[in-house]
Amino acid sequence: MADGDGRPELCQVVLDCTDARALAEFYRALLGLVYRPGDEPPETGADDERGRDWLVLRTPGGASRLAFQQVDELPEATWPGGAVPQQLHLDLSVRSVGELRAAHERVLRLGGRLLLDRIEDEEEPLRVYADPAGHPFCVFVTTRAASGADGVDP
């Protein structure tokens, strides 16, 4: 809690998914996060019990960022239109269009797909992607620190 005033503090964002390990690996590689101790992938061929339930990714310094909860079924968001709303998305930021281009290549290499391309927008260049589970997320250019950046609603 913040200063003991009874207000809760945001701990992490949890994404439902049908393959927690695969989605955790996508965001681990994309964002340079690390697993909470005990959540690391098992040795090849070993049972991945935690990967079928709940996984947490943290910053290298230990702050929780994202968690992944295994579910049996999850309809993929149909953003920008369609019957299944996104309900939540992640805003990620970079500091230049060059970094946005590099992030684009990384997202695609890791299994994400492009949903919207506004890289030519002079006020706020951005791209909207779907992660491998279909969750939309934005990568946009900002000059502010990522922790205080305001995003756009895709």
C-alpha positions in Angstrom: 0.0 0.0 0.0 1.1 3.5 -0.6 2.1 5.3 2.6 -0.2 3.2 4.7 -3.2 5.3 3.7 -5.3 2.2 2.7 -5.0 2.7 -1.0 -4.0 -0.4 -3.0 -0.9 -0.2 -5.2 -0.9 -1.7 -8.7 1.3 -4.9 -8.5 1.1 -6.3 -12.0 -1.1 -6.7 -15.0 -2.4 -10.3 -15.5 -3.1 -11.6 -19.0 -5.4 -14.6 -19.5 -4.0 -17.0 -22.1 -4.3 -20.6 -23.4 -0.5 -21.1 -23.3 0.9 -19.2 -20.4 4.5 -20.3 -21.1 4.5 -19.2 -24.7 3.0 -15.8 -23.9 5.3 -15.3 -21.0 8.3 -16.1 -23.3 7.0 -13.6 -25.9 6.9 -10.7 -23.3 10.1 -11.8 -21.6 12.0 -11.6 -24.8 10.3 -8.5 -26.0 10.7 -6.5 -22.8 13.9 -7.9 -21.3 12.0 -9.2 -18.2 13.0 -12.2 -16.0 10.9 -14.9 -14.4 10.0 -14.8 -10.7 12.2 -17.4 -9.0 10.7 -20.8 -9.6 8.8 -19.8 -12.7 11.6 -20.3 -15.1 11.1 -22.8 -17.9 12.0 -26.4 -16.9 14.8 -28.4 -18.5 14.0 -29.8 -21.9 11.6 -32.7 -21.6 10.7 -32.0 -18.0 7.1 -31.3 -16.9 6.1 -27.6 -17.0 3.5 -27.6 -14.2 3.8 -23.9 -13.5 3.6 -23.1 -17.2 0.1 -24.6 -17.2 -1.1 -22.4 -14.4 0.4 -19.1 -13.5 3.7 -17.3 -14.3 5.1 -13.9 -13.3 7.7 -11.8 -15.0 9.7 -9.1 -13.2 12.2 -6.5 -14.0 15.8 -7.6 -13.4 15.6 -5.6 -10.2 12.7 -7.7 -8.9 9.6 -5.5 -9.5 6.6 -7.5 -10.8 5.3 -6.4 -14.2 3.2 -9.0 -15.9 1.6 -12.3 -14.9 0.0 -15.0 -17.1 -2.9 -17.1 -16.1 -3.7 -20.2 -18.0 -7.3 -20.6 -19.1 -9.0 -23.3 -21.2 -10.5 -21.0 -23.8 -10.1 -17.4 -24.7 -11.6 -15.7 -27.7 -9.1 -13.5 -29.5 -9.9 -9.8 -29.5 -11.2 -8.6 -32.9 -9.9 -5.0 -32.5 -10.4 -2.6 -34.2 -13.9 -3.9 -34.9 -15.9 -7.0 -34.5 -17.7 -8.9 -31.8 -14.8 -9.4 -29.2 -13.6 -6.2 -27.6 -10.0 -6.0 -26.4 -11.0 -5.0 -22.8 -7.4 -4.2 -21.9 -4.2 -3.4 -23.8 -0.6 -2.6 -22.9 1.1 0.6 -23.9 4.8 0.3 -24.5 7.0 3.2 -25.5 10.2 3.9 -27.3 12.1 7.2 -27.7 12.5 7.5 -31.5 11.0 6.3 -34.8 14.3 4.4 -35.3 13.6 2.5 -32.0 10.0 2.0 -33.2 11.3 0.4 -36.4 13.6 -1.9 -34.4 10.8 -2.8 -32.0 8.6 -3.7 -35.0 11.2 -6.2 -36.2 11.5 -7.7 -32.7 7.8 -8.0 -32.3 7.3 -9.8 -35.6 10.3 -12.1 -35.0 8.9 -13.1 -31.6 5.5 -14.0 -33.1 3.4 -10.8 -32.8 1.5 -9.4 -35.7 0.8 -5.8 -36.9 -2.8 -4.6 -36.5 -2.4 -0.8 -37.2 0.5 1.2 -38.5 0.7 5.0 -37.7 4.5 5.3 -37.9 4.1 8.4 -40.1 1.9 10.2 -37.6 3.9 13.4 -36.8 2.4 13.9 -33.3 2.7 10.4 -32.0 4.1 7.7 -34.2 2.8 4.3 -33.2 2.0 0.8 -34.2 -0.6 -1.5 -32.7 0.2 -5.3 -32.6 -1.4 -8.5 -31.4 0.7 -10.7 -29.2 0.7 -14.5 -30.0 -2.5 -14.9 -27.9 -4.2 -12.1 -29.7 -4.0 -9.4 -27.0 -3.6 -6.0 -28.7 -0.7 -3.8 -27.5 0.8 -0.5 -28.7 4.3 0.6 -29.2 4.6 4.4 -29.5 7.2 7.1 -29.6 7.4 9.4 -26.6 10.0 11.7 -25.1 8.8 11.0 -21.6 10.0 8.2 -19.4 8.1 5.0 -20.0 6.8 5.0 -16.4 5.0 8.2 -16.9 4.0 7.9 -20.5 0.4 8.4 -21.6 -0.6 6.1 -24.4 -3.3 6.2 -27.0 -6.4 4.1 -27.1 -6.2 1.8 -30.0 
